[in-house]
Amino acid sequence: KTSSSSALGPDGLNIAQSFFKPIHNTTPPPPTTRNTKISVVGVGNVGMAIAQTILTQSLADELALVDVNPDKLRGEMLDLQHAAAFLPRTKISASVDFSSTVGSDLVIVTAGARQIVGESRLNLLQRNVSLFRKVVPPLAAASPECVLMVVSNPVDVLTYVAWKLSGFPSNRVVGSGTNLDSSRFRFLIADHLDLNAQDVQAYIVGEHGDSSVALWSSISVGGVPILSFLERQQIAYEKQTLEKIHKEVVEGAYEVIRLKGYTSWAIGYSAASLARAILRDQRSIHPVSVLAKGFYGIDGGEPFLSLPAQLGRSGVLGVTNVHLTEEEANKLRESAKTILELQTQLGI
Amino acid sequence: MHKLSVSSLALGPNGLNIAQSFFKPIHGASPQPHTTRTTKISVIGVGNVGMAIAQTILTQDLADEIALVDVNHDKLRGEMLDLQHAAAFLPRTTISASVDYSSTVDSDLVIVTAGARQLPGESRLNLLQRNVSLFSKIIPPLSAGSPEAVMLIVSNPVDVLTYVAWKLSGLPANRVIGSGTNLDSSRFRFLIADHLDVNAHDVQAYIMGEHGDSSVALWSSISVGGVPILSFLDRQQIAYEKQTLERIHKEVVQGAYEVIGLKGYTSWAIGYSVANLARTILRDQRKVHPVSVLAKGFYGIDGGEVFLSLPTQLGRNGVMGVTSLHLTEEESQQLQKSAITILEVQSQLGI
């Protein structure tokens, strides 16, 4: 056990040995008892927002942090540990290698290179694939039964890469995908209606990016399907207006990045929400990046993209059979093609 | 309800406007009485500390409304949006922001994290004078907009700045508090708990006095699961040196500097610490916390109006009272020295 204090312990004040007396006839804990353990790889703004939200929401008994920068890593670990008096007890550890991640139930990967000015998307992707080759295999080896969640961008392709490199079954590799885009979408609608966002059911699916698809035909608010509501009320609307709203969602992330330099809090809550659904076997539906082969006519290759998926303790339980209009299905297939094009250039 | 900001341009009068016909009111409805109140917290300063506090408060569902204030318009809007975008994952909380104090009106709790950072080679007094100038712009409009709020100061040096905020706000002393040694005490409890492999909640330990180098660790009142530590050591005949106790205390004081040295600043722990104080105050929990309060008249501190951390009972009206701990002669002297240190700096400010 590495001690947090040098002055409390064998070299200083050592009261641990006599403080608690065990009762008679005890046995050590059986090897089958397990704590819930989450590892977060990458302690940048996104990784730490995720780690801290998970800690505040008390989703794990153990939290492990990994990063290449040992000082930043230790600083972040201490900053969380110092809050011990304000939180339920959570063991927080950190390592620059993958030793601290062993036996995780959920591993969340946020590590990734940032786009250099003028860099092509493919080049960025190739740098991130190199990074994933170093990161994913040891993670999978250290926690062969975990669910692997990828947050790093471009998330759809990188989730595919992580799946290939981990050797895991596809139900245990999932990308954060459009979970956050959908939240932004729901927020915009809810704010307009002065309503709680949780009463807005709305999915954005497909690529987490410019070719994402807003499923207008399945948006419902308090059980009222929006498009048929508009028709019944004879409220005229133009397709362009719907596209403008969708565009505001896609722009949402870029706007925050432009204003504060990066996004962190919202993706933190998004990932923690997925973590809860998985670890507590909530069997709730979330738009996340999954192996989309075989759905909605997506048959060419093995693309990962966001579909409304039911999540539980074993990861992806299934994809919901939501009805898409012809146009929405076409757009989704377009999205899949965009992703596949990138994937094929990677040679994995 | 007056909305301060429009979230979507495409949803609304100029685009798709479904709001008007979506919900139908029932017969005989009357508007909301003005006596109904929602819980509102304002956070001044959206740097790492301010945002860690705001986000923890949001996650812990402590307020119905959160208002953010900062001088940097873009950063402010970015942070506001980043919190709003999480709407689907949280209970509904109204999040607003303004560069002036308009968004803070009618707050129940106002948390001030704004403050200049120390420039290389800058004297502590100079830094303090810059922060006093800043506070003379911030505090009066805050208290004018929320005359019944509890004001919680986090900016450093927190003890002197809490005094300054008290003077500038015109608020009664029970409603102006500094985050003080609440976090130092948590670090202290963490070190002891980690050594004993026990939950930190079972370690009762206070660090008092200045939030800084002259803070005082109250060893005579530390107890773990009801066992007072020093008498435990005597009973077990475990020898210890005073130096060892001082080393432990020093590790606590160094704790913040260590984190700053490693990651550049501290944020998460102070976020939890302040959210913890916010909960005790807003939910009238009547718990004892080591926070910076007007210490005049306690523990022999009589030389002036000094704010420093004492174990204080907090509730909906702020400071309910200070507990009467038994201090050893030495602890008492250290505390009075801490008070003198702070008073010396205060007197140079001319407030």
Interface residues (C-beta under 8 A of the other chain):
Chain A: S3 S4 S5 S6 A7 L8 G9 G12 L13 N14 I15 A16 S18 F19 F20 M48 A49 Q52 T53 T56 Q57 D71 K72 R74 G75 E76 L78 D79 L80 Q81 H82 A83 A84 A85 F86 L87 R89 L180 S182 S183 R184 R186 F187 L188 I189 A190 D191 H192 L193 D194 L195 N196 A197 Q198 V200 V221 V224 I226 F229 L230 Q233 I235 Y237 T241 L242 K244 I245 K247 E248 G252 E255 V256 I257 R258 L259 K260 G261 T263 S264 W265 A266 G268 Y269 S270 A272 S273
Chain B: M1 S7 S8 L9 A10 L11 G12 G15 L16 N17 I18 A19 S21 F22 F23 M51 A52 Q55 T56 T59 Q60 D74 K75 R77 G78 E79 L81 D82 L83 Q84 H85 A86 A87 A88 F89 L90 R92 L183 S185 S186 R187 R189 F190 L191 I192 A193 D194 H195 L196 D197 V198 N199 A200 H201 V203 V224 V227 I229 F232 L233 Q236 I238 Y240 T244 L245 R247 I248 K250 E251 G255 E258 V259 I260 G261 L262 K263 G264 T266 S267 W268 A269 G271 Y272 S273 A275 N276
